[in-house]
Amino acid sequence: MHLKVAFAVATLACALPAFARTPLTGDAFEAFVTGTTITYQQYDFIFGTEEYLEGRKVRWTVAPNQCLYGSWYPEGDDICFVYEDDPTPHCWTFWMEGEALMALSTNGVPGEELTAVDRTTNGLSCPGPDVGV
């Protein structure tokens, strides 16, 4: 029985740093991201890039010139995103770790965090639908 308790305590101790972080409020998140384009990394790979527009609107891309449009809203300690192709909210907890913006999906576990690796005021290249030959 002592081994099970020790394992549970060790597991909880590993998870605590993720929950000990102070989530950004909706207002703090809005002040930090509006007017910027942020590229996120996970596991040493680019996860995607999001442009944060006025009025809590966003453009998200994982491939050049292919964007999804959506919006975000605060929900408790989370920031939730809804995109044009999927009405299901995708919620994340955001916090600052030093100068870096960090995020963890509400469905994620510690170790799956996203890290902002680039923040610019340049917008995304998002051509309209059906543009081409």
N, C-alpha and C positions, 0 to 999 in steps of 0.2 A: 504494500500500500504506500510506503514512503517513496518508492520510485515514481509512482503515478503522481503524487503530490509534487515532487521535485520537478517532474516533466511539465506539469501544469504551471508551476511558478516560473520556470525558465521560458516557457512559451509566452506567458503573459508579459514577462520582462522584455522580451524581444519586441512585442507589439506596442508597449507603452510609449516609446518615442514618437510613433506616428500619431497617437492620440493626445500626447502632451503638447503638441504644437497649437498655437493660437490661430484659429481660422480667420481669414479676412472676412469682414462684414461685406454686405452688398455694396455699401457706399465706398468702402476702402478699395474693394476690387474695381469698382467703376472708375474711381479716381486714378488708380494705377494703370489700367489697361486702355481706357478710351483714347482713341487717336493713335494707337500703336498697333503694330503687327508683331506677334510673338511666335517664335518657332520653339516647339517642345520636343524634348528627347526622352526616350525610355529605353533602358538596357543598351545604351551606347548607339542607338539608332534614332533617326528623326521619326517622330510620331506624327507630326503634322504642323501646319502653320495656321494661325487664326488672326484675322484682322478685326479689331474691336472698333466699331463705328459708334457715332452718336446715337442716343436713344436706345442703348443696350442691344443694338443690332450687331451681327457678326457675319464674317465670310470665313469659311474653313476650307482648307485644301490639304490633300495628301499627294497630289500630283500637279505638275505645272499646268496652268490655264484651266483647271477643273475645280470649280468652287461650289460649295453648298452655302446657301444663305439661311440665316436663322436669327434667333434672338436668345437672350439669357435673362434670368431673373433669380433673385435670392430666394432660398427656401431653407429656413432655419440657419444652420451653419454652412450650408452648401450653396453652390452656384449651379443652376440647372440650365441646360441648353436644349433648345428645340430647333430642329432643322426642317427645311421645306420638304425633304423626302421622307421624314419620319416624325410623326407627332409625339413619339415617346420621349419624355424628358431624359437627358443624360446628365446626371448630377455628379459634381466634384466638390471636394473640399480643397480650397486654396489657402496657402500660407506663405509667408516669406521665410526663407532660410538664408540669413545674411542678406545679400543683395539679390538673391535668386528667387523667382516666383516658383513655387512647387504646387503640385496638384495630385490628388489621389481620388480615383473614382469611388463613389459610395459603394460600388460592388467590388472594389479592389482590396487587396491585402497589403500590409507593409512590405516594401520591396518593389512594388509596382508603380511607384511615384513617377510623375512626369516632372522634368526640370526645364525651365525656360532657358534656352541656350543662346537666343538672339532676340533682341527687342529693338525695333526700328519704327520710325514714323513713315516709312515707305509703305504704300498700300500693295495689296496683292494684284496680280494681273488676272483679271476675271472677265474674259470676253463673254458676251451675251450668248444665250442659247442659239443654236443653229447658225453660228458664224462660221463661214468657210466657203468652200467651193460648191 
